[in-house]
Amino acid sequence: MIGFDQGGGLRWSVPNYYAMIATADGGVIATSDGVSATIFDKNGSAVGQMAANAVPNWQGQLYVAGAGGLDLAYSWVSFGASFAAAAGGNPSGNGTSVLNIRLSEGLPVWSLFGGQPKCALGADKILLGGSPLQQYSDLKQKLLTFLGSLTPTSACEQFFNANPSLMLYYPLLKVAVKNQVPYDGLLSNLSMYDAGEWTQKDQEDVDAWPHFRTSPICRQFWSDWGDWGGTVAVAQVQPPSTDVYIATQKKALTYLTQSTILHESLHNLTGLGDVDLYYLLTGKKLPAGPTVVINTVLEQHGCVGAQ
């Protein structure tokens, strides 16, 4: 098993292994015997193990097929942005190369799937309306009221001020939340590029970057089989850094909370993607899977009030 750099130069090699999954951090999951799998980092060093028969579905969630049916492992892998993120070209392993553009809120965004025919590239940027807007507005006002009640001795302020890299954002939290403008994630079909939902790291990915101009923002909210894909909201991180796109499926709205709004406001405010935002908040590597863990960090440190 050989790892190459972007110029085709040899980075590392490991004998007697074959690759199964390319991961978002530049590493790979591989096996030597088809029974156990080893997780390698971007330098080719072994950093963990998993069962080789634990297969990731198109959302990255691991499952095992057995006599009793499918057993979800309730753990995830983060597919790399690649035309060959999985052996066989895609999670189905049928030999067709399907590009994973990137991870959105920890979930892969595949180039072939919009989930719905109406989720085709256009120029529509539709403001959130109806009951979803009312729900968002109520949550936003409760969050603003709570943030306004925080004192210098509050757990949230102490959490932010304990980190020199984080403390400069604390005085701007209310402003970021107040200035956030909600849009309907299902009805908006402008490109991910035009929506400003990309970072410098996305721009550096030579395979995936061109697809940001051809992939509609709504694609991130649909699964490949046509229902909700698991992403609740995505934020604009490019200037003016005020927009947020909300999934308006009924199930998705049950996960829209005050912590979701603050999470996305921090993307607006910092210009960081999920991996870097989680590191800023915790100093740790973001776990594979949905990035609700960022919400949890904000909740645990008293930054969002009663949900």
C-alpha positions in Angstrom: 0.0 0.0 0.0 1.6 3.3 -1.1 0.7 6.9 -0.3 1.6 9.6 -2.8 1.6 13.4 -2.6 -0.2 15.6 -5.1 2.8 15.7 -7.3 3.0 11.9 -7.5 5.9 11.6 -5.2 6.1 8.7 -2.7 5.1 9.7 0.8 5.1 6.4 2.6 4.5 2.7 2.0 3.1 -0.2 4.1 3.6 -3.8 3.0 0.8 -6.4 2.8 -2.1 -4.0 3.2 -4.7 -2.8 0.7 -6.7 0.3 1.0 -10.5 0.3 1.8 -11.4 3.9 2.5 -9.6 7.3 2.0 -10.3 9.5 5.0 -10.8 13.3 5.2 -7.6 13.9 7.3 -5.4 12.5 4.5 -5.2 9.0 6.0 -6.6 5.6 5.0 -8.4 2.6 6.4 -6.8 -0.6 5.2 -6.7 -4.3 5.8 -4.2 -7.1 5.4 -6.4 -10.1 6.2 -10.0 -9.0 5.5 -10.9 -9.5 9.1 -9.5 -6.5 10.9 -8.8 -3.1 9.5 -6.1 -0.6 10.6 -6.6 3.2 10.5 -3.5 5.0 9.2 -2.9 8.7 9.4 -1.6 10.9 6.6 2.0 9.9 7.4 1.2 6.2 7.1 1.4 5.5 10.8 -1.1 3.1 12.4 -3.4 5.0 14.8 -6.4 2.7 15.4 -8.3 -0.4 14.4 -11.8 -1.5 13.4 -13.5 -4.5 12.0 -12.9 -5.0 8.3 -16.5 -6.1 7.7 -17.9 -2.8 9.2 -18.9 -1.1 6.0 -19.7 2.6 5.8 -22.9 3.6 4.0 -23.2 6.7 1.8 -23.6 8.8 5.0 -20.4 7.4 6.4 -22.2 5.5 9.2 -20.7 2.0 9.8 -22.8 -1.1 9.7 -22.2 -4.9 9.7 -24.3 -7.2 7.5 -25.1 -10.5 9.3 -27.7 -13.3 9.4 -30.0 -11.1 11.5 -29.9 -8.2 9.0 -28.0 -4.9 9.3 -26.4 -3.9 12.6 -25.5 -0.2 12.8 -22.2 0.3 14.6 -23.2 3.8 15.7 -19.8 5.1 14.7 -18.7 6.9 11.5 -15.9 7.4 9.1 -15.1 10.7 7.4 -14.7 10.0 3.6 -11.9 12.0 1.9 -12.7 14.4 -0.9 -11.8 12.1 -3.8 -13.0 10.2 -6.9 -12.0 7.0 -5.1 -12.9 7.6 -1.4 -13.8 4.0 -1.1 -12.6 0.7 -2.7 -14.7 0.1 -5.8 -15.1 3.8 -6.4 -18.0 4.4 -4.0 -19.5 3.0 -0.8 -21.5 0.5 -2.9 -18.3 -0.8 -4.4 -19.7 -1.3 -7.8 -16.7 0.1 -9.7 -18.2 3.5 -10.5 -16.0 6.4 -9.4 -18.2 8.9 -7.5 -16.6 12.1 -6.3 -17.1 13.1 -2.7 -16.9 16.9 -2.9 -16.3 17.4 0.8 -17.8 16.9 4.3 -20.8 19.1 5.2 -21.5 19.1 8.9 -19.4 15.9 9.1 -21.4 14.1 6.3 -20.2 13.4 2.7 -21.5 15.4 -0.2 -21.5 13.1 -3.3 -21.4 14.7 -6.7 -24.0 12.4 -8.3 -26.8 13.0 -5.9 -29.1 15.9 -5.4 -31.7 13.7 -3.7 -34.6 15.5 -5.5 -35.0 16.6 -9.2 -35.8 20.1 -8.0 -32.4 20.3 -6.3 -30.6 21.3 -9.6 -28.1 24.1 -10.0 -29.8 27.5 -10.3 -29.5 31.0 -9.0 -32.3 30.9 -6.4 -31.6 32.2 -2.8 -34.8 31.9 -0.9 -35.4 33.4 2.5 -36.7 31.1 5.2 -40.4 31.5 5.6 -43.6 30.1 7.2 -43.4 27.9 10.4 -39.6 27.2 9.9 -38.9 30.9 10.1 -41.1 31.3 13.2 -39.2 28.4 14.8 -35.8 29.9 13.9 -36.8 33.4 15.0 -38.1 32.2 18.4 -34.9 30.3 19.0 -32.7 33.2 17.9 -34.5 35.6 20.2 -34.2 33.2 23.1 -30.5 32.8 22.4 -29.9 36.6 22.1 -31.7 37.1 25.4 -29.6 34.5 27.1 -26.3 35.8 25.7 -27.3 39.3 26.9 -27.8 37.9 30.4 -24.3 36.4 30.7 -22.0 38.0 33.3 -18.1 38.0 33.5 -18.4 35.1 36.0 -20.6 33.0 33.7 -19.3 29.6 32.6 -19.5 30.6 29.0 -17.4 33.8 29.3 -14.9 31.9 31.4 -14.7 29.2 28.7 -14.0 31.7 25.9 -11.6 33.8 27.9 -9.5 30.8 29.1 -8.4 30.4 25.5 -6.4 33.3 24.0 -7.3 32.2 20.5 -11.0 32.1 21.4 -11.4 35.0 23.7 -11.5 37.7 20.9 -14.7 36.1 19.6 -16.7 36.3 22.8 -17.6 40.0 22.6 -18.9 39.4 19.0 -21.2 36.5 19.7 -24.4 38.6 20.1 -23.5 40.6 17.0 -23.0 37.4 14.9 -26.2 35.9 16.0 -28.2 39.1 15.5 -26.8 39.6 12.0 -27.4 36.1 10.9 -29.9 35.8 8.0 -31.8 32.5 7.5 -32.5 31.0 4.1 -34.4 27.9 3.0 -31.8 25.2 2.4 -34.2 23.1 0.3 -35.4 25.8 -2.0 -32.1 27.7 -2.4 -30.2 26.2 -5.4 -27.4 28.6 -6.0 -24.0 27.0 -6.0 -22.0 26.2 -2.9 -19.4 28.7 -4.2 -21.9 31.5 -4.7 -23.4 30.8 -1.3 -19.9 31.4 0.2 -20.0 27.9 1.9 -16.4 27.1 1.4 -13.0 27.6 3.1 -9.4 28.0 2.0 -8.9 24.3 2.5 -11.7 23.5 0.1 -10.0 25.8 -2.5 -6.8 23.9 -2.1 -8.4 20.5 -3.1 -7.6 20.3 -6.8 -10.2 17.5 -7.5 -13.1 18.8 -5.5 -12.8 22.6 -5.9 -14.2 23.0 -9.4 -17.4 21.3 -8.2 -18.2 24.0 -5.7 -19.4 26.1 -8.7 -21.6 23.3 -10.1 -23.1 21.8 -6.8 -26.2 23.5 -5.5 -26.4 24.4 -1.8 -29.6 22.3 -1.5 -27.6 19.1 -2.3 -26.3 19.1 1.3 -29.7 18.5 2.8 -30.8 15.5 0.8 -29.7 11.9 1.0 -29.0 9.9 -2.1 -32.3 8.1 -1.6 -34.4 11.2 -1.5 -35.0 12.0 2.2 -33.3 14.2 4.7 -29.5 13.7 4.6 -28.8 14.5 8.2 -27.5 18.1 7.9 -29.5 20.6 9.8 -27.8 23.9 8.8 -24.8 25.2 6.9 -23.3 28.6 7.2 -21.7 31.2 4.9 -18.1 31.7 5.9 -17.1 34.0 3.0 -18.0 37.7 3.3 -20.4 39.1 4.2 -20.5 36.0 6.5 -24.1 36.4 7.6 -26.1 33.7 5.9 -27.3 30.4 7.2 -29.2 27.7 5.2 -31.7 25.6 7.1 -33.0 22.2 6.3 -36.8 22.5 6.4 -37.8 18.8 6.4 -40.1 18.1 9.4 -37.5 15.7 10.9 -34.6 18.1 10.4 -36.4 20.9 12.2 -36.7 18.8 15.3 -32.9 19.2 15.5 -32.8 22.9 15.0 -31.9 24.4 18.4 -30.3 27.4 20.0 -27.0 25.6 20.0 -27.4 25.0 16.2 -27.8 28.8 15.7 -24.7 29.6 17.8 -22.7 26.9 16.1 -23.5 28.3 12.7 -22.9 31.9 14.0 -19.4 30.8 15.0 -18.8 29.7 11.4 -20.0 33.1 10.2 -17.8 34.8 12.8 -14.6 32.8 12.5 -14.6 31.8 8.8 -13.6 28.3 9.9 -14.9 24.9 8.8 -16.0 22.3 11.3 -12.7 20.7 11.8 -10.9 23.9 12.6 -13.8 25.3 14.7 -13.9 22.2 16.8 -10.2 22.5 17.4 -10.5 26.1 18.3 -13.1 25.3 20.9 -11.5 22.1 22.3 -7.9 21.8 21.1 -8.9 18.3 19.9 -9.4 16.5 16.6 -13.0 16.5 15.4 -14.5 13.0 15.8 -15.8 11.4 12.6 -19.6 11.8 12.1 -22.2 14.6 12.4 -20.8 17.7 13.9 -23.5 18.1 16.6 -20.5 17.5 18.9 -19.8 21.3 18.4 -23.3 22.0 19.7 -22.6 19.8 22.7 -19.4 21.7 23.6 -21.4 25.0 23.5 -24.1 23.4 25.7 -21.7 22.0 28.2 -20.0 25.3 28.7 -23.3 27.2 29.3 -23.3 29.2 26.1 -26.9 28.5 24.8 -29.2 28.5 27.8 -32.2 26.1 28.2 -33.0 24.3 24.9 
